[in-house]
Amino acid sequence: MTNQGSSFTVLGRNTSSNVQKVMWLLAEIGQVCTRVDMGGSYGGNREEAYLKKNPNGVVPTLLHGEETIWESNTILRYISTISFESKLYPARALARAEIERWMDWQLGTFGPVNALLYQSIIRTPEYQRQPDVIEKHRARNAELLGILNNVLSQHKFVAGDEFTLADIAIGPLVHRWFNLPVERPEYGFVRTWYDGLCERKPFVDHVRQIAFV
Ligand SMILES: N[C@@H](CCC(=O)N[C@@H](CS)C(=O)NCC(=O)O)C(=O)O
């Protein structure tokens, strides 16, 4: 397959949850990569050279040989496919759909709601924080995590009994939920799953130990 032997370069700051997913996956499968700080306080992502690679001006962007890939979940699928990581991303259509719907749920449903909560606390100076706004976002996150809790009551990981890309897509956002100063309902199944992630070194290295900014 083209570029299969080429190395990976990830453009993006390690504080971005979308960069974290990619770094976490690469570490899980033992793929060496180079990461270049871009975005946030590092900047560079609105410059012409970067926009030529990723017209959205956001991180991450993956460079692999001659190829340039953007959208973090697409990057996860690309890396898994070319690395033949069939447990993380099986070829069977139904198994794939099970995983991909949770990746899409992260991107289209949970991600935006989680980002609003994160921004209303971490990205807002303390004196400007609005308790009613934080509460609105907290409640919506709690509602969505109830869905996840229900699913995790049925099997060990998000998309079944195997650890897959679905866990990697959602993990960094659940990490934020458990570490923001908000009240949380008792979601025992999500807690057990999250505690399990915290026992994985790649998760600790690329998600858990990175400070919130
Ligand atoms: N859907 C995109 C979202 C990418 C995105 O919004 N990245 C944020 C960081 S999480 C970003 O680049 N923000 C601007 C910046 O960091 O300067 C993906 O999953 O790759």
The ligand as an ORCA input file, in Angstrom:
! r2SCAN-3c Opt
* xyz 0 1
  N     -13.468     18.373     13.420
  C     -12.092     18.768     13.562
  C     -12.013     19.830     14.651
  C     -10.610     20.380     14.805
  C     -10.577     21.521     15.799
  O     -11.585     22.223     16.025
  N      -9.410     21.720     16.379
  C      -9.250     22.799     17.351
  C      -8.483     22.266     18.571
  S      -9.351     20.950     19.367
  C      -8.415     23.914     16.756
  O      -7.637     23.712     15.862
  N      -8.596     25.120     17.286
  C      -7.800     26.255     16.884
  C      -6.457     26.291     17.523
  O      -6.071     25.385     18.282
  O      -5.740     27.285     17.258
  C     -11.255     17.531     13.907
  O     -11.779     16.632     14.562
  O     -10.090     17.442     13.479
*
